[in-house]
Amino acid sequence: MDCSEEVQSLSDEASTPIELKKGMSIFLDILRRADKNDDGKLSFDEFKAYFSDGVLSGDELKELFHTIDTHNTENVDTDELCEYFSQHLGEYENVLAALEDLNVSILKAMDKTKKDYQEATHLEQFVTRFLLKETTSQLQSLQSSLECAMETTAEQTRQERQGPVKPEVLPIQWSGRRSNRRLQRNNSLSPNNPLLNLVNSGLYEEDNQWITQINRLQKLIDRLEKKELRLEPVEEEVLESTTKSHILIVQRQLSVLEEDVEEFRLALRQYTESASAQTGCLHVAVQRLANESRFILYEFWEQSNVWKNHLQTNYSKTFQRGNVDFLETPEMMTTMLVPASWWVLNNN
């Protein structure tokens, strides 16, 4: 083999797609979504933003990162991700393989529905709608079981590591603009998916919800700023052991890409409506800074544990995953415990 043939052989080898075992394609999608600067690998910041689960500490995440980074490049690529996780999949190897087949089957069914539904008879259309509904029901049932397992395992680990509660500043998600992957951030949506077309064709009207929320928060702030209002009790406050002595205030700062503001506002509205209906949520409010695409979200929760359970809910995780594409800078979250009596005082 002469020099030119050898170069051509190496070029062909380099361009050959990575061959993955059945079910391992999920890690291609993980890297695609976590890689905020589109360089084909994950830095530690990108790795931490995606894999942080609120349980592992920063040092433990760094140790995991270096364990996966077997090439010692201070970056993690797809080969390294697959190599590490393939050693720990256990029964989930079969689960991921089944999900891969299920994803392909659903996309094929969606494409077929898009082509044939309009020309089908009324009875055939009914059968299609019925099958869609039942498929969704079965998937939601499986999802509920998985979420229950996630919450149980996370709570078990938190209890083992439980320490004193204190105010903290938590980075939630690194974000980045990945316009070329917007349709790929959910494996189940493809450009040909009729459900995606349905979502894109929907019309959403603005209402007074934002103004109402801002006004309610402003009234609360006005009460707190009144000079005659003392934020500390004149006398020592003695609490019964069964009294819920503190509430948790959460502030989330979100800087949104200009071109994504409307889509983000829709996701934010869905999130705030779900959070407001959650047991233990006292109040949710949103402010947008004038002439900026920056939003400040305030949440008031009865207890820290209630808020932690809220973070594990499906609607909360959906909102956080969406922020990976919507946000221009990392989301910052600040939490603070305040006496519950202040809340009662300010709501009388």
Secondary structure as GFF3:
##gff-version 3
##sequence-region A 1 348
A	DSSP	alpha_helix	3	15	.	.	.	ID=ss1
A	DSSP	alpha_helix	26	34	.	.	.	ID=ss2
A	DSSP	alpha_helix	44	51	.	.	.	ID=ss3
A	DSSP	alpha_helix	58	68	.	.	.	ID=ss4
A	DSSP	alpha_helix	78	86	.	.	.	ID=ss5
A	DSSP	alpha_helix	92	116	.	.	.	ID=ss6
A	DSSP	alpha_helix	122	160	.	.	.	ID=ss7
A	DSSP	beta_strand	169	171	.	.	.	ID=ss8
A	DSSP	three_ten_helix	179	184	.	.	.	ID=ss9
A	DSSP	alpha_helix	194	200	.	.	.	ID=ss10
A	DSSP	alpha_helix	209	225	.	.	.	ID=ss11
A	DSSP	beta_strand	246	255	.	.	.	ID=ss12
A	DSSP	three_ten_helix	258	260	.	.	.	ID=ss13
A	DSSP	alpha_helix	261	276	.	.	.	ID=ss14
A	DSSP	beta_strand	281	288	.	.	.	ID=ss15
A	DSSP	beta_strand	294	301	.	.	.	ID=ss16
A	DSSP	alpha_helix	304	311	.	.	.	ID=ss17
A	DSSP	alpha_helix	314	326	.	.	.	ID=ss18
A	DSSP	beta_strand	332	339	.	.	.	ID=ss19
A	DSSP	alpha_helix	340	346	.	.	.	ID=ss20
###
